C-alpha cells in the first residue's frame, strides 16, 4: 500500500506486523481535513490515551456516496473521519469485515497542523467447521 512511515510510527507498524503477520494492506485515510473531522480524530486519540486502550476504528461501505459508489468510510471512535483512498476502496470494501489497526493518528507537526490517520488491515480468520 501507500504506507510510508518513519520513526515511532514505523516502529509501531513493525510491532503490529510482528503481532499480526496476516496484515496485508495499509493506507493513509483521505478527507481528514473536512467537516470538523480533525476534532473527531483528536478526541478519539486523546480518549484512547487516557483510557490506556487502542483507538476504536471501523470501516463501512457507503454505496449511496454521490461521488463514489464504492466508497468506504472510516470511523474513529464511532465518528466519521474520512475515506479509504479511492484506488483501494473496491478491494477493501469487497473484503469487509477486516481487522483494522490504527498505526498513527493526530495532527501534523507542520504549521498547518493537518489531521491524519494511517491504518493497516488484515483479513479476519475464516471459520472452520
Buried (B, 14 or more C-beta within 10 A) or exposed (E): BEBEBEEEBBEBBEEBBEEBEEBEBBBBBBBBBEEEBBEBBBEBBEBBEEEEEEBBBEBEBBEEBEEBEBBBBBBBBEBBBBBBBEEBBBEBBEBBEBEBBBBBBBBEEEEEEEBBBBBBBBEEEEEEE
